[in-house]
Amino acid sequence: MASSDPFREVQVERVQPLGPTMQRVTFAPRDRTALPAERPHGGHCRLRFPGRDASAPPQPRAYTYRRWHADGRFDVDFVVHAGDGPAARWLRQVRPGACIGWRHGGPPKICLAAPAPEPTILIADLSGLPVMAALIEQAHPTRQVSLILTVCPDAAPDPAPQGRARIHHLPSPEDVEQHLLRHATLPGTRVFAACEATQMRRYRRLLLDVVSLPRSQVITSGYWKTGLTTEDVDQAKRRADWFGDGPASRLWG
């Protein structure tokens, strides 16, 4: 499906708390002919939330498919917070039976399902946890996968089946950087970071400028940015300096 495709209607089938910080919503498409042929776990879609009142236009937001079910239902994991954005308002009052607009996006930025000898390091805050958990669940058993979570252990649900990845809870950005300096230097190491944009950019700069990983082995995504609305972030992502890859971006001397 392309970005020009219309939004289709999906119905909320289940709302499940995942501890104090996340909530899983299971959606069922009303029109099964709208289901994509390829349904990768960890792919992305857009959900169109109601505006603040009846006169306000609906507002779409991008989310991760945490899991597809065989019958075409899918799970989306939401971060629970006290914000006043359209998704936060909707999540506080949603009940089974509610309907919302949905448009399929595409696959995740990386896939770990094939065997590979090189290690993979994943970095995520709560917003990036759903895609990382989906990737880990689908990872080939021979892969060496580690996940750096930039939150405390009691702030995040279990990300994936036990033993499928080494989990490191490193809330301090400095601790994350030190971990990367120690462990991202092995030949062939791939790193995927999905988190707040300022932190994403700093980790990217460290990996490219100091660790000297090839650009093809550093995959990054800024899911949100402190102080910016979602619309502001969408605009910022269109600018050439979003990743800070120009000569003036070298932060490490």
CORNORFEN-V131831 format. One record per pair of residues at least 24 apart in sequence whose C-alpha atoms are under 10 Angstrom apart, sorted by the first residue. I is the first residue (numbers start at 0). GAP is how many residues later the second one is. D is the distance in whole Angstrom. If there is no record, write none. Layout:
BEGIN
i:I gap:GAP d:D
i:I gap:GAP d:D
END
This chain:
BEGIN
i:0 gap:33 d:9
i:0 gap:34 d:9
i:0 gap:35 d:7
i:0 gap:36 d:10
i:0 gap:102 d:8
i:0 gap:103 d:6
i:0 gap:104 d:7
i:0 gap:105 d:8
i:1 gap:101 d:9
i:1 gap:102 d:8
i:1 gap:103 d:7
i:1 gap:104 d:9
i:2 gap:42 d:10
i:2 gap:43 d:9
i:2 gap:100 d:8
i:2 gap:101 d:8
i:2 gap:102 d:7
i:2 gap:103 d:10
i:3 gap:99 d:9
i:4 gap:98 d:7
i:4 gap:99 d:9
i:4 gap:100 d:10
i:5 gap:95 d:9
i:5 gap:96 d:9
i:5 gap:97 d:7
i:5 gap:98 d:10
i:6 gap:27 d:10
i:6 gap:39 d:8
i:6 gap:40 d:8
i:6 gap:41 d:8
i:6 gap:53 d:10
i:6 gap:93 d:9
i:6 gap:94 d:5
i:6 gap:95 d:5
i:6 gap:96 d:5
i:6 gap:97 d:8
i:7 gap:26 d:7
i:7 gap:27 d:10
i:7 gap:39 d:10
i:7 gap:40 d:10
i:7 gap:91 d:10
i:7 gap:92 d:8
i:7 gap:93 d:5
i:7 gap:94 d:5
i:7 gap:95 d:6
i:7 gap:96 d:9
i:8 gap:25 d:9
i:8 gap:38 d:10
i:8 gap:39 d:10
i:8 gap:90 d:6
i:8 gap:91 d:6
i:8 gap:92 d:5
i:8 gap:93 d:6
i:8 gap:94 d:9
i:9 gap:37 d:9
i:9 gap:63 d:9
i:9 gap:64 d:10
i:9 gap:87 d:10
i:9 gap:88 d:8
i:9 gap:89 d:6
i:9 gap:90 d:6
i:9 gap:91 d:6
i:9 gap:92 d:6
i:9 gap:93 d:10
i:10 gap:62 d:10
i:10 gap:84 d:10
i:10 gap:85 d:8
i:10 gap:86 d:6
i:10 gap:87 d:6
i:10 gap:88 d:4
i:10 gap:89 d:7
i:10 gap:90 d:9
i:10 gap:91 d:10
i:11 gap:61 d:10
i:11 gap:62 d:10
i:11 gap:63 d:10
i:11 gap:82 d:8
i:11 gap:83 d:7
i:11 gap:84 d:5
i:11 gap:85 d:5
i:11 gap:86 d:5
i:11 gap:87 d:6
i:11 gap:88 d:8
i:12 gap:60 d:9
i:12 gap:61 d:10
i:12 gap:62 d:10
i:12 gap:82 d:8
i:12 gap:83 d:5
i:12 gap:84 d:6
i:12 gap:85 d:8
i:12 gap:86 d:9
i:13 gap:61 d:9
i:13 gap:80 d:10
i:13 gap:81 d:8
i:13 gap:82 d:5
i:13 gap:83 d:8
i:13 gap:84 d:10
i:14 gap:60 d:10
i:14 gap:61 d:10
i:14 gap:62 d:10
i:14 gap:76 d:9
i:14 gap:79 d:8
i:14 gap:80 d:7
i:14 gap:81 d:7
i:15 gap:61 d:9
i:16 gap:60 d:9
i:16 gap:61 d:10
i:16 gap:63 d:9
i:16 gap:140 d:10
i:17 gap:59 d:9
i:17 gap:60 d:9
i:17 gap:61 d:10
i:17 gap:62 d:10
i:17 gap:138 d:8
i:17 gap:139 d:6
i:17 gap:140 d:9
i:18 gap:61 d:10
i:18 gap:135 d:9
i:18 gap:136 d:8
i:18 gap:137 d:7
i:18 gap:138 d:6
i:18 gap:139 d:10
i:19 gap:59 d:9
i:19 gap:60 d:8
i:19 gap:61 d:10
i:19 gap:134 d:9
i:19 gap:135 d:7
i:19 gap:136 d:8
i:19 gap:137 d:9
i:20 gap:57 d:8
i:20 gap:58 d:6
i:20 gap:59 d:5
i:20 gap:60 d:7
i:20 gap:105 d:8
i:20 gap:133 d:9
i:20 gap:134 d:6
i:20 gap:135 d:7
i:20 gap:136 d:8
i:21 gap:55 d:7
i:21 gap:56 d:5
i:21 gap:57 d:5
i:21 gap:58 d:5
i:21 gap:59 d:9
i:21 gap:104 d:8
i:21 gap:105 d:9
i:21 gap:107 d:10
i:21 gap:108 d:10
i:21 gap:133 d:9
i:21 gap:134 d:8
i:21 gap:135 d:8
i:22 gap:53 d:8
i:22 gap:54 d:6
i:22 gap:55 d:5
i:22 gap:56 d:7
i:22 gap:57 d:7
i:22 gap:68 d:8
i:22 gap:134 d:10
i:23 gap:42 d:9
i:23 gap:51 d:6
i:23 gap:52 d:6
i:23 gap:53 d:4
i:23 gap:54 d:6
i:23 gap:55 d:9
i:23 gap:56 d:10
i:23 gap:67 d:10
i:23 gap:106 d:10
i:24 gap:41 d:10
i:24 gap:49 d:8
i:24 gap:50 d:6
i:24 gap:51 d:5
i:24 gap:52 d:6
i:24 gap:53 d:8
i:24 gap:66 d:9
i:24 gap:69 d:9
i:24 gap:70 d:9
i:24 gap:71 d:9
i:25 gap:40 d:10
i:25 gap:41 d:9
i:25 gap:42 d:9
i:25 gap:43 d:10
i:25 gap:47 d:7
i:25 gap:48 d:6
i:25 gap:49 d:4
i:25 gap:50 d:6
i:25 gap:51 d:9
i:25 gap:70 d:9
i:26 gap:41 d:10
i:26 gap:45 d:9
i:26 gap:46 d:6
i:26 gap:47 d:5
i:26 gap:48 d:6
i:26 gap:49 d:8
i:26 gap:69 d:9
i:26 gap:70 d:10
i:26 gap:71 d:10
i:26 gap:72 d:9
i:26 gap:73 d:9
i:26 gap:75 d:10
i:27 gap:41 d:10
i:27 gap:43 d:9
i:27 gap:44 d:7
i:27 gap:45 d:5
i:27 gap:46 d:7
i:27 gap:47 d:9
i:27 gap:69 d:10
i:27 gap:71 d:9
i:28 gap:42 d:10
i:28 gap:43 d:7
i:28 gap:44 d:7
i:28 gap:45 d:9
i:28 gap:70 d:9
i:28 gap:71 d:10
i:28 gap:72 d:10
i:28 gap:73 d:8
i:29 gap:43 d:10
i:29 gap:69 d:9
i:31 gap:39 d:9
i:31 gap:40 d:8
i:31 gap:41 d:10
i:33 gap:38 d:10
i:33 gap:69 d:9
i:33 gap:70 d:9
i:34 gap:37 d:7
i:34 gap:38 d:9
i:34 gap:68 d:10
i:34 gap:69 d:8
i:35 gap:36 d:9
i:35 gap:67 d:10
i:35 gap:68 d:7
i:35 gap:69 d:9
i:35 gap:70 d:9
i:37 gap:68 d:9
i:37 gap:69 d:8
i:38 gap:26 d:9
i:38 gap:28 d:9
i:38 gap:29 d:7
i:38 gap:30 d:9
i:38 gap:31 d:10
i:38 gap:33 d:9
i:38 gap:35 d:9
i:38 gap:65 d:9
i:38 gap:66 d:10
i:38 gap:67 d:8
i:38 gap:68 d:8
i:39 gap:25 d:8
i:39 gap:26 d:9
i:39 gap:27 d:8
i:39 gap:28 d:7
i:39 gap:66 d:8
i:39 gap:67 d:6
i:39 gap:68 d:8
i:39 gap:71 d:9
i:39 gap:94 d:9
i:39 gap:95 d:10
i:39 gap:98 d:10
i:40 gap:24 d:6
i:40 gap:25 d:6
i:40 gap:26 d:5
i:40 gap:27 d:6
i:40 gap:28 d:10
i:40 gap:33 d:9
i:40 gap:34 d:9
i:40 gap:66 d:8
i:40 gap:67 d:8
i:40 gap:70 d:10
i:40 gap:89 d:10
i:40 gap:90 d:8
i:40 gap:92 d:9
i:40 gap:93 d:6
i:40 gap:94 d:7
i:40 gap:96 d:9
i:40 gap:97 d:8
i:41 gap:24 d:6
i:41 gap:25 d:7
i:41 gap:26 d:9
i:41 gap:34 d:10
i:41 gap:64 d:9
i:41 gap:65 d:7
i:41 gap:66 d:5
i:41 gap:67 d:9
i:41 gap:68 d:9
i:41 gap:69 d:9
i:41 gap:88 d:7
i:41 gap:89 d:5
i:41 gap:90 d:7
i:41 gap:91 d:8
i:41 gap:92 d:5
i:41 gap:93 d:6
i:41 gap:94 d:10
i:41 gap:95 d:10
i:41 gap:96 d:9
i:42 gap:24 d:9
i:42 gap:25 d:10
i:42 gap:61 d:9
i:42 gap:62 d:7
i:42 gap:63 d:5
i:42 gap:64 d:4
i:42 gap:65 d:4
i:42 gap:66 d:8
i:42 gap:67 d:10
i:42 gap:88 d:8
i:42 gap:91 d:9
i:42 gap:92 d:10
i:43 gap:32 d:10
i:43 gap:59 d:9
i:43 gap:60 d:7
i:43 gap:61 d:5
i:43 gap:62 d:6
i:43 gap:63 d:6
i:43 gap:64 d:7
i:43 gap:65 d:10
i:43 gap:87 d:9
i:44 gap:31 d:10
i:44 gap:57 d:7
i:44 gap:58 d:6
i:44 gap:59 d:4
i:44 gap:60 d:4
i:44 gap:61 d:7
i:44 gap:62 d:9
i:45 gap:55 d:8
i:45 gap:56 d:6
i:45 gap:57 d:5
i:45 gap:58 d:6
i:45 gap:59 d:7
i:46 gap:40 d:9
i:46 gap:53 d:7
i:46 gap:54 d:6
i:46 gap:55 d:5
i:46 gap:56 d:7
i:46 gap:57 d:9
i:47 gap:38 d:9
i:47 gap:39 d:9
i:47 gap:52 d:6
i:47 gap:53 d:5
i:47 gap:54 d:6
i:47 gap:55 d:8
i:48 gap:36 d:10
i:48 gap:37 d:6
i:48 gap:38 d:6
i:48 gap:39 d:10
i:48 gap:40 d:9
i:48 gap:41 d:7
i:48 gap:42 d:10
i:48 gap:50 d:10
i:48 gap:51 d:7
i:48 gap:52 d:7
i:48 gap:53 d:9
i:49 gap:36 d:7
i:49 gap:37 d:9
i:49 gap:39 d:9
i:49 gap:40 d:8
i:49 gap:50 d:8
i:49 gap:51 d:9
i:50 gap:34 d:9
i:50 gap:35 d:7
i:50 gap:36 d:10
i:50 gap:38 d:10
i:50 gap:39 d:9
i:51 gap:32 d:9
i:51 gap:33 d:9
i:51 gap:34 d:7
i:51 gap:37 d:8
i:51 gap:38 d:10
i:57 gap:28 d:9
i:57 gap:42 d:10
i:57 gap:43 d:9
i:58 gap:26 d:9
i:58 gap:27 d:7
i:58 gap:28 d:9
i:58 gap:42 d:10
i:58 gap:172 d:10
i:59 gap:26 d:9
i:59 gap:27 d:9
i:59 gap:41 d:8
i:59 gap:42 d:9
i:59 gap:43 d:9
i:59 gap:170 d:10
i:59 gap:171 d:10
i:60 gap:25 d:9
i:60 gap:26 d:8
i:60 gap:41 d:10
i:60 gap:169 d:8
i:60 gap:170 d:9
i:61 gap:40 d:10
i:61 gap:41 d:9
i:61 gap:42 d:10
i:61 gap:43 d:9
i:61 gap:161 d:9
i:61 gap:168 d:9
i:62 gap:41 d:10
i:62 gap:42 d:9
i:62 gap:64 d:9
i:62 gap:65 d:10
i:62 gap:67 d:9
i:62 gap:68 d:9
i:62 gap:160 d:10
i:63 gap:41 d:9
i:63 gap:42 d:10
i:63 gap:43 d:10
i:63 gap:44 d:9
i:63 gap:63 d:9
i:63 gap:64 d:9
i:63 gap:65 d:10
i:63 gap:66 d:7
i:63 gap:67 d:6
i:63 gap:68 d:10
i:63 gap:70 d:9
i:64 gap:39 d:10
i:64 gap:40 d:10
i:64 gap:41 d:10
i:64 gap:42 d:9
i:64 gap:43 d:9
i:64 gap:65 d:8
i:64 gap:66 d:7
i:64 gap:69 d:8
i:65 gap:63 d:9
i:65 gap:64 d:5
i:65 gap:65 d:6
i:65 gap:66 d:9
i:65 gap:67 d:8
i:65 gap:68 d:6
i:65 gap:69 d:9
i:66 gap:63 d:9
i:66 gap:64 d:9
i:66 gap:66 d:10
i:66 gap:67 d:7
i:66 gap:70 d:10
i:67 gap:66 d:10
i:74 gap:55 d:10
i:75 gap:54 d:8
i:75 gap:55 d:10
i:76 gap:49 d:10
i:76 gap:50 d:9
i:76 gap:52 d:9
i:76 gap:53 d:6
i:76 gap:54 d:9
i:77 gap:48 d:9
i:77 gap:49 d:8
i:77 gap:51 d:10
i:77 gap:52 d:8
i:78 gap:47 d:7
i:78 gap:48 d:6
i:78 gap:49 d:10
i:78 gap:50 d:9
i:78 gap:51 d:10
i:78 gap:77 d:10
i:79 gap:46 d:10
i:84 gap:144 d:9
i:84 gap:145 d:9
i:107 gap:24 d:10
i:107 gap:26 d:10
i:107 gap:27 d:8
i:108 gap:83 d:9
i:108 gap:110 d:7
i:108 gap:111 d:9
i:108 gap:112 d:9
i:109 gap:25 d:8
i:109 gap:80 d:10
i:109 gap:81 d:10
i:109 gap:82 d:8
i:109 gap:109 d:8
i:110 gap:24 d:7
i:110 gap:25 d:9
i:110 gap:27 d:8
i:110 gap:28 d:8
i:110 gap:29 d:10
i:111 gap:24 d:7
i:111 gap:25 d:9
i:111 gap:26 d:7
i:111 gap:27 d:5
i:111 gap:28 d:6
i:111 gap:29 d:10
i:111 gap:31 d:8
i:111 gap:32 d:10
i:111 gap:33 d:9
i:112 gap:24 d:9
i:112 gap:25 d:6
i:112 gap:26 d:5
i:112 gap:27 d:5
i:112 gap:28 d:9
i:112 gap:29 d:10
i:112 gap:30 d:9
i:113 gap:24 d:9
i:113 gap:25 d:7
i:113 gap:26 d:6
i:113 gap:27 d:9
i:113 gap:28 d:9
i:113 gap:29 d:8
i:114 gap:24 d:8
i:114 gap:25 d:6
i:114 gap:26 d:8
i:114 gap:27 d:6
i:114 gap:28 d:6
i:114 gap:29 d:10
i:115 gap:24 d:8
i:115 gap:25 d:10
i:115 gap:26 d:7
i:115 gap:27 d:6
i:115 gap:28 d:8
i:115 gap:72 d:10
i:116 gap:25 d:8
i:116 gap:26 d:6
i:116 gap:27 d:7
i:116 gap:71 d:9
i:116 gap:72 d:9
i:117 gap:24 d:10
i:117 gap:25 d:7
i:117 gap:26 d:7
i:117 gap:27 d:9
i:117 gap:68 d:8
i:117 gap:69 d:7
i:117 gap:70 d:5
i:117 gap:71 d:6
i:117 gap:72 d:8
i:118 gap:24 d:7
i:118 gap:25 d:5
i:118 gap:26 d:6
i:118 gap:27 d:8
i:118 gap:64 d:9
i:118 gap:65 d:8
i:118 gap:67 d:8
i:118 gap:68 d:9
i:118 gap:69 d:7
i:118 gap:70 d:5
i:118 gap:71 d:7
i:118 gap:72 d:9
i:119 gap:24 d:6
i:119 gap:25 d:5
i:119 gap:26 d:6
i:119 gap:27 d:9
i:119 gap:45 d:10
i:119 gap:64 d:9
i:119 gap:68 d:9
i:119 gap:69 d:6
i:119 gap:70 d:5
i:119 gap:71 d:6
i:119 gap:72 d:8
i:119 gap:97 d:9
i:120 gap:24 d:6
i:120 gap:25 d:5
i:120 gap:26 d:6
i:120 gap:27 d:7
i:120 gap:44 d:10
i:120 gap:45 d:9
i:120 gap:59 d:9
i:120 gap:62 d:9
i:120 gap:63 d:8
i:120 gap:68 d:7
i:120 gap:69 d:6
i:120 gap:70 d:5
i:120 gap:71 d:6
i:120 gap:72 d:8
i:120 gap:97 d:10
i:121 gap:24 d:6
i:121 gap:25 d:5
i:121 gap:26 d:6
i:121 gap:27 d:8
i:121 gap:43 d:10
i:121 gap:45 d:10
i:121 gap:68 d:8
i:121 gap:69 d:6
i:121 gap:70 d:5
i:121 gap:71 d:6
i:121 gap:72 d:8
i:121 gap:97 d:10
i:121 gap:98 d:10
i:122 gap:24 d:6
i:122 gap:25 d:5
i:122 gap:26 d:6
i:122 gap:27 d:8
i:122 gap:45 d:9
i:122 gap:47 d:10
i:122 gap:53 d:9
i:122 gap:68 d:8
i:122 gap:69 d:6
i:122 gap:70 d:4
i:122 gap:71 d:6
i:122 gap:72 d:7
i:122 gap:77 d:9
i:122 gap:80 d:9
i:122 gap:97 d:9
i:123 gap:24 d:6
i:123 gap:25 d:5
i:123 gap:26 d:6
i:123 gap:27 d:9
i:123 gap:45 d:10
i:123 gap:68 d:9
i:123 gap:69 d:6
i:123 gap:70 d:5
i:123 gap:71 d:5
i:123 gap:72 d:9
i:123 gap:76 d:9
i:123 gap:97 d:10
i:123 gap:99 d:10
i:124 gap:24 d:6
i:124 gap:25 d:5
i:124 gap:26 d:6
i:124 gap:27 d:10
i:124 gap:31 d:9
i:124 gap:44 d:10
i:124 gap:45 d:10
i:124 gap:46 d:9
i:124 gap:68 d:9
i:124 gap:69 d:7
i:124 gap:70 d:5
i:124 gap:71 d:7
i:124 gap:74 d:10
i:124 gap:98 d:10
i:125 gap:24 d:8
i:125 gap:25 d:7
i:125 gap:29 d:8
i:125 gap:30 d:7
i:125 gap:31 d:9
i:125 gap:68 d:9
i:125 gap:69 d:8
i:125 gap:70 d:10
i:126 gap:67 d:8
i:126 gap:68 d:6
i:126 gap:69 d:8
i:126 gap:95 d:10
i:126 gap:96 d:7
i:126 gap:97 d:8
i:127 gap:65 d:8
i:127 gap:66 d:5
i:127 gap:67 d:6
i:127 gap:68 d:9
i:127 gap:93 d:9
i:127 gap:94 d:9
i:127 gap:95 d:7
i:127 gap:96 d:10
i:128 gap:27 d:8
i:128 gap:28 d:9
i:128 gap:29 d:10
i:128 gap:30 d:7
i:128 gap:31 d:10
i:128 gap:65 d:8
i:128 gap:66 d:9
i:129 gap:29 d:8
i:129 gap:30 d:10
i:130 gap:28 d:10
i:130 gap:63 d:8
i:131 gap:27 d:7
i:131 gap:28 d:9
i:131 gap:60 d:9
i:131 gap:61 d:9
i:131 gap:62 d:8
i:132 gap:25 d:9
i:132 gap:26 d:5
i:132 gap:27 d:5
i:132 gap:28 d:9
i:132 gap:31 d:10
i:132 gap:32 d:10
i:133 gap:25 d:8
i:133 gap:26 d:8
i:134 gap:24 d:10
i:134 gap:25 d:9
i:135 gap:24 d:6
i:135 gap:25 d:8
i:135 gap:28 d:7
i:135 gap:29 d:7
i:136 gap:24 d:7
i:136 gap:25 d:10
i:136 gap:27 d:7
i:136 gap:28 d:9
i:137 gap:26 d:9
i:138 gap:25 d:8
i:138 gap:26 d:9
i:139 gap:24 d:9
i:140 gap:24 d:10
i:143 gap:45 d:10
i:144 gap:45 d:10
i:144 gap:46 d:10
i:145 gap:45 d:10
i:146 gap:44 d:10
i:146 gap:45 d:10
i:146 gap:46 d:10
i:147 gap:28 d:7
i:147 gap:31 d:9
i:147 gap:32 d:10
i:147 gap:45 d:9
i:148 gap:27 d:9
i:148 gap:46 d:10
i:149 gap:25 d:9
i:149 gap:26 d:8
i:149 gap:45 d:9
i:172 gap:26 d:7
i:172 gap:29 d:9
i:172 gap:30 d:9
i:173 gap:29 d:10
i:175 gap:27 d:8
i:176 gap:25 d:9
i:176 gap:26 d:7
i:176 gap:29 d:8
i:176 gap:30 d:9
i:179 gap:26 d:8
i:179 gap:27 d:8
i:179 gap:31 d:8
i:180 gap:25 d:8
i:180 gap:26 d:8
i:180 gap:29 d:8
i:180 gap:30 d:7
i:181 gap:29 d:9
i:182 gap:28 d:10
i:183 gap:27 d:7
i:183 gap:28 d:10
i:183 gap:29 d:8
i:184 gap:25 d:10
i:184 gap:26 d:6
i:184 gap:27 d:8
i:184 gap:28 d:8
i:185 gap:25 d:10
i:185 gap:27 d:9
i:186 gap:26 d:9
i:187 gap:25 d:8
i:187 gap:26 d:9
i:187 gap:29 d:8
i:188 gap:24 d:8
i:188 gap:25 d:10
i:188 gap:28 d:7
i:188 gap:29 d:9
i:189 gap:24 d:9
i:189 gap:25 d:10
i:189 gap:26 d:8
i:189 gap:27 d:5
i:189 gap:28 d:6
i:189 gap:29 d:8
i:190 gap:25 d:10
i:190 gap:26 d:6
i:190 gap:27 d:5
i:190 gap:28 d:6
i:190 gap:29 d:8
i:191 gap:25 d:8
i:191 gap:26 d:6
i:191 gap:27 d:5
i:191 gap:28 d:6
i:191 gap:29 d:8
i:192 gap:25 d:8
i:192 gap:26 d:6
i:192 gap:27 d:5
i:192 gap:28 d:6
i:192 gap:29 d:8
i:192 gap:30 d:10
i:193 gap:25 d:9
i:193 gap:26 d:6
i:193 gap:27 d:5
i:193 gap:28 d:6
i:193 gap:29 d:6
i:193 gap:30 d:9
i:194 gap:25 d:8
i:194 gap:26 d:7
i:194 gap:27 d:5
i:194 gap:28 d:6
i:194 gap:29 d:7
i:194 gap:30 d:9
i:195 gap:25 d:8
i:195 gap:26 d:5
i:195 gap:27 d:6
i:195 gap:28 d:5
i:195 gap:29 d:5
i:195 gap:30 d:7
i:196 gap:24 d:7
i:196 gap:25 d:4
i:196 gap:26 d:6
i:196 gap:27 d:6
i:196 gap:28 d:5
i:196 gap:29 d:8
i:196 gap:36 d:9
i:196 gap:40 d:10
i:196 gap:45 d:9
i:196 gap:46 d:9
i:197 gap:24 d:8
i:197 gap:26 d:9
i:197 gap:27 d:7
i:197 gap:28 d:8
i:197 gap:44 d:10
i:197 gap:45 d:9
i:198 gap:26 d:9
i:199 gap:24 d:10
i:199 gap:25 d:10
i:199 gap:43 d:8
i:200 gap:41 d:8
i:200 gap:42 d:6
i:200 gap:43 d:7
i:200 gap:44 d:9
i:200 gap:48 d:10
i:201 gap:41 d:9
i:201 gap:42 d:9
i:201 gap:47 d:10
i:201 gap:48 d:10
i:201 gap:49 d:8
i:201 gap:50 d:10
i:203 gap:39 d:8
i:203 gap:40 d:9
i:203 gap:41 d:9
i:204 gap:38 d:8
i:204 gap:39 d:8
i:204 gap:40 d:8
i:204 gap:44 d:8
i:204 gap:45 d:7
i:204 gap:46 d:7
i:204 gap:47 d:8
i:205 gap:44 d:9
i:205 gap:45 d:8
i:205 gap:46 d:7
i:207 gap:37 d:9
i:207 gap:42 d:9
i:208 gap:36 d:10
i:208 gap:40 d:10
i:208 gap:41 d:7
i:208 gap:42 d:8
i:208 gap:43 d:7
i:208 gap:44 d:9
i:209 gap:40 d:9
i:209 gap:41 d:10
i:209 gap:42 d:7
i:209 gap:43 d:9
END
